[in-house]
């Protein structure tokens, strides 16, 4: 989940304003160094704050977190109002024990998936995605395929 274009544009504009201020006060060379270092911080920060969502090898991975597909249950795609309620803790389906990936710049859609394993400390996973409908569909298919294989 990479931050939206506007978040990145604003970050670069702030870096530009700071570099112009330092350049005006201390010289163009200092301003250029501030811009290069600041741009590097924005790029590295954007990359490290980005979670990659992968459904493969019988598991769901979000960043470094992983959960096997065979312990997952119902999948629900949340629209913007539902995500807002979940962010504030008002959604009864999303409890305090949920694994949550809702970055501040996160999109207005997310996917909730129930964890059906009683030994797991999380009741479910709530993951923001710009393509929540596609993600929810693919996750539902992967869970169904996994449950179909385990039933054989």
PyMOL commands that set and color helices and strands:
alter all, ss='L'
color gray80, all
select helices_A, chain A and resi 5-26+28-48+69-71+80-88+132-150
alter helices_A, ss='H'
color red, helices_A
select strands_A, chain A and resi 53-56+59-62+65-68+72-78+99-101+110-115+124-128
alter strands_A, ss='S'
color yellow, strands_A
deselect
rebuild
show_as cartoon
